[in-house]
Amino acid sequence: MWETLPSVTRIIGISDLETIAFPNKWVSGQVFEQALRSSTALLTSPDMSVRFEIPSNCKIMVAAGVKLLSLANQLKAIGKSVSMSFGVGSAALGYLNRIGFFDLLDARITVEPERPSYSGAQLYRGGNKGLVEFAPISPIHQDRELPSRLERALTAALPDTVDRNAFGPAAYTVLGELISNIYEHSETNLDGFAVLQVYPQGKKAMVAVSDSGKGLIQTLRPALLMQDHALGSLDDASLLVEAFRNGLSRHGEGRGNGLKQCATKAIRYNANLEVRLPNTYVRLVPSTDGYTPHTVYSQNDAPLLWGTHIAFEFALA
């Protein structure tokens, strides 16, 4: 059985303004979805202004940060007025500046009380071994070193009980596949993003990769239907599980099995996986049989967010 995520009503409609208020706590990828749950589809609603409210003690985790960045830029790209309001002494404002969020946020988006006057990411880049700052992913200007930087940071954070020589190549495969999927499937002028953060107190490391294109499933489904493939009629969540379990391709047999290989290596290290598709949010928890429908938590009516947004969470203990 699919498990539906609990709803959280945090949307306040005023005239043509929609305000999305995040809670005064850690905001994971799942909490981000809960905050959006009762909204209209922001990208298709008639409201012309969207305001994100981030209170003083709110802390944005990278799985939420990539989606916030992508959604804000998408809203601005279609002509909406977008603002972000941070509480007094906001911890999130300083943190997002440090990891390069504002370097990639559309310059036309209003930030309150004001945008940082300098880039913390540019000033301190490389100074934290447990962080890989936000990096743009563009098919036009491909950063071939990005998977290596992410893999080195992830491997360095591992406890001594993990074989780093075995983990490194596996992590590189996972990260390289996620990034190459953006190059292959995105089909958009908006940049994608990647970011990595080690959370020592939580004993975990999280890497998030995001793009604002058509979305992985949207590029696969039409080809599957043309091939008279039974998988083409599955809902997005079921099709996603199939992609990670058995591989899928829009080019026929023998290609498109990168996601399966990616999942196999991630499962070996007991990684949780979170995927956001345009209207679907899925969390996959590994079992002895890999990622299965029995260990999937899904929301199939999520507000529209273009692209594919993936986060892996690796335990460090």
Secondary structure as GFF3:
##gff-version 3
##sequence-region A 1 317
A	DSSP	beta_strand	11	14	.	.	.	ID=ss1
A	DSSP	beta_strand	17	21	.	.	.	ID=ss2
A	DSSP	beta_strand	26	27	.	.	.	ID=ss3
A	DSSP	alpha_helix	29	36	.	.	.	ID=ss4
A	DSSP	beta_strand	49	54	.	.	.	ID=ss5
A	DSSP	beta_strand	59	60	.	.	.	ID=ss6
A	DSSP	alpha_helix	62	77	.	.	.	ID=ss7
A	DSSP	beta_strand	81	86	.	.	.	ID=ss8
A	DSSP	alpha_helix	91	98	.	.	.	ID=ss9
A	DSSP	alpha_helix	101	104	.	.	.	ID=ss10
A	DSSP	beta_strand	110	112	.	.	.	ID=ss11
A	DSSP	alpha_helix	120	124	.	.	.	ID=ss12
A	DSSP	beta_strand	131	137	.	.	.	ID=ss13
A	DSSP	alpha_helix	146	156	.	.	.	ID=ss14
A	DSSP	alpha_helix	164	185	.	.	.	ID=ss15
A	DSSP	beta_strand	192	199	.	.	.	ID=ss16
A	DSSP	beta_strand	204	211	.	.	.	ID=ss17
A	DSSP	alpha_helix	216	226	.	.	.	ID=ss18
A	DSSP	three_ten_helix	230	233	.	.	.	ID=ss19
A	DSSP	alpha_helix	236	246	.	.	.	ID=ss20
A	DSSP	alpha_helix	258	268	.	.	.	ID=ss21
A	DSSP	beta_strand	272	277	.	.	.	ID=ss22
A	DSSP	beta_strand	280	284	.	.	.	ID=ss23
A	DSSP	three_ten_helix	293	295	.	.	.	ID=ss24
A	DSSP	beta_strand	296	299	.	.	.	ID=ss25
A	DSSP	beta_strand	308	315	.	.	.	ID=ss26
###
